[in-house]
Amino acid sequence: MELLKIIMAIILPPVGVFFQVGIGMHFWLNILLTLLGYIPGIVHAIWVIAKNK
């Protein structure tokens, strides 16, 4: 399941964060980061997934 979350974090970062923590502060922050730049959104999504194992 972790592999699926990481793949989703690379393709659509907010979806990967949603699968890990649901709708909350990290989800909205990730949407903002993804809109500002795709790479920061990916980095944040992978960090959230790795941190919340």
C-alpha positions as CSV (number, residue, x, y, z in Angstrom):
1,M,0.0,0.0,0.0
2,E,2.9,2.4,0.7
3,L,4.1,1.9,-2.9
4,L,0.7,3.0,-4.2
5,K,0.8,6.1,-2.0
6,I,4.2,7.0,-3.3
7,I,3.2,6.5,-6.9
8,M,0.2,8.7,-6.4
9,A,2.4,11.3,-4.7
10,I,4.5,11.5,-7.8
11,I,1.6,11.6,-10.2
12,L,-0.9,13.7,-8.2
13,P,0.7,14.9,-4.9
14,P,-2.5,16.0,-3.1
15,V,-4.1,12.5,-3.7
16,G,-1.1,10.8,-2.1
17,V,-1.4,13.1,0.9
18,F,-5.1,12.5,1.1
19,F,-4.6,8.8,1.2
20,Q,-2.1,9.2,4.1
21,V,-3.7,11.8,6.3
22,G,-7.1,12.7,4.9
23,I,-8.3,16.3,4.5
24,G,-6.4,18.5,6.9
25,M,-3.7,21.0,7.1
26,H,-1.1,18.9,5.1
27,F,-3.6,18.3,2.3
28,W,-4.4,22.0,1.8
29,L,-0.7,22.9,2.1
30,N,0.1,20.3,-0.5
31,I,-2.5,21.7,-2.9
32,L,-0.9,25.1,-2.5
33,L,2.6,23.8,-3.0
34,T,1.5,21.9,-6.1
35,L,-0.1,25.0,-7.6
36,L,3.0,27.0,-6.9
37,G,5.3,24.4,-8.4
38,Y,4.9,20.7,-9.1
39,I,8.2,19.6,-7.6
40,P,7.6,21.2,-4.1
41,G,4.2,19.4,-4.0
42,I,5.9,16.1,-4.8
43,V,8.6,16.6,-2.1
44,H,6.0,17.6,0.5
45,A,3.8,14.6,-0.4
46,I,6.6,12.1,-0.1
47,W,7.7,13.7,3.2
48,V,4.2,13.4,4.6
49,I,3.9,9.7,3.5
50,A,7.4,8.8,4.9
51,K,6.8,10.7,8.2
52,N,3.4,9.2,9.0
53,K,4.3,5.5,8.5
